[in-house]
């Protein structure tokens, strides 16, 4: 299961956002630092209107959406890499997730204290990233000395690994996240090294600005204004998706029925809950996409990496299916809807038989054929 960690300074609104994401969850929310100590974990469905369209045609017994696991991690403070606040415990929880959603407080509220005394999301972003970078530097510095000694033996693999670690260490020494290195094409040796050490500042990241109600109604303007104020770190923001959400609005939405939610959103000029965008962006951040199976028992969205082949997709349904894969019968989503299902799509010549080299496309409706045991 894919995991996304909610990371932020104390009182940034992480737990409020988590409770809204994981409907019915009751993670502690308080006006004091370290209200969250142990991480809260919840499974969140990936919003996808295509499931309902498929279900309207095949009339399944149930609908099963794709899902992501969100983890509400304790608030970070400056000096965490040296053990300040919850320090190493906090950092160990981040190492376990696949991507990071950095929750930055952008709302003014005199009743909710800020650990640094004022609201400044750009400064908070720098604080968070610096702690991740410094924690990574500690890890790399320990590994680098041993790698350098091995490289003196002249083995190509050892030399390549030491060179990669030296490049990573140079970036971290300059307070640059490892994601800076990954913006350009990197060697397979570098990719292998990064996979081995799983650095925090290399993880994909989403920036979630927790804004007030007025700002939420002008999300794009809000993001632009904040980025403009933070021009000096705009390059750091660049590799991340940035979005504005009001955790307070999202929490209130949870208490309403669907019709009331529509009216409530309209009052703020919003067309959908901001959390839908958070979940979809997280899904895309992890380079994932969905294919569908659709039949009388269920319509289901299956999660695969972008670029996965048909046998790999089959293996997501059941591990045995990848090895026993014969072919996949595929209808593009738009064709499935246009022709009112698989049978008419087949008659129109829109159903394709694909083999082992086929790269699955987002939205493909697939029927996997596999050999018996």
Steps between C-alpha positions, in 0.01 A plus 500: 500500500631844405567726799497880513620671818349829618793703630505849648587719793284471813155665465520514120171313471634154409271306731195707401581423137555132583164472676330655198681265261429189707131562559401393848857504631564684825870583505573735791478868410623756751638851530840387626814341353526120469128436534576209263769266634446158345402518133133465408439281194195485275397365160360758256313428177630663180211704352427381146176587320570231242402225746140623517483521120617142467260385771207664321568269205590166662280529816755331731442365849756746638742776406859486629709817450877526516636607839800667663615475860550837670715533810466795739854543635590696814591867453861579414702784654836656418774273632304177447804344331685547830217359707300816572126452549423140409816498291613160383160343562345753263764441234467122519127532426575707188742236373213251485284699255524517120429872466465805723220755517648809666216680680587869535292733711382801297196601707506780760346413838601669822343215697728236347863544597783469248824352631698778328264780605367600156339354189749461214457186286816564298711517817329186630573321174868590533502373860343168405725442200813597693423239766452232235824603328701499824361161600603368157845652538553305822410175322712567191804616698505169689472295181740709292818431699461124464412529131808711434724240663348224287546709185877502554493132403415608147189288442275686252182457706671628816650796316162591345322477837758722673471754219120508535520541876751782460260682267211450743709616795608814312138594437399435862801696631364796302157449667352382171246214505591185310202565271714776343733230367204303369365789290748410228564165338703288741700183444369156589776484760361814665146360491619178661685691773195714574277191515736341751517789747142633470576863585225725636567799275485275194139397562233645270323785675175690484465843662161557663436859609247494783316825432201689641152486349544803274831375363353156429252659260793652308738206523700574184545867594599401853770263377636761257516769768679276746749383238562862400575592862738206514693570182827406668381142545291474185753257355445275802126509443545421132522117513197479730130541430362798693135533597280694743238335721307614807512218756217673690270500197585136427420403861161673486419327170533161666203574725267571205304273268582511125235762408606724786864459399423626149326809638777561755771480234304733271501765774879508472507476121638146514394213273637211705663434839863608508587161642409337168782700345739405782433129445520519120821704512650250745409215264662679206799600712577132548487446123199274526197451277189281497367231274157346547331165509124513446254215540179402678678426826695824527649803331848555639785745450844339522813702576809453283816702431488711187674294231395160640452220247190283470658204689605736781145633517371142514734436792330777697170312473665178617871424529462175303347679203822672395682171446193330346407797280390417142340819375285795603177601331501879518245774437596864555274664759352751254413219258346289777268791586431598138399148400314422821721216613735228383268312261419797277859624521607160365244525217635846412855366488605702806598199713866409455691186589834605651804289586784507750663816363188717521543809722176558687339842459314691770132404490537178303217255569667160497408133501805287580539157342742267678610139484357249750729364769 
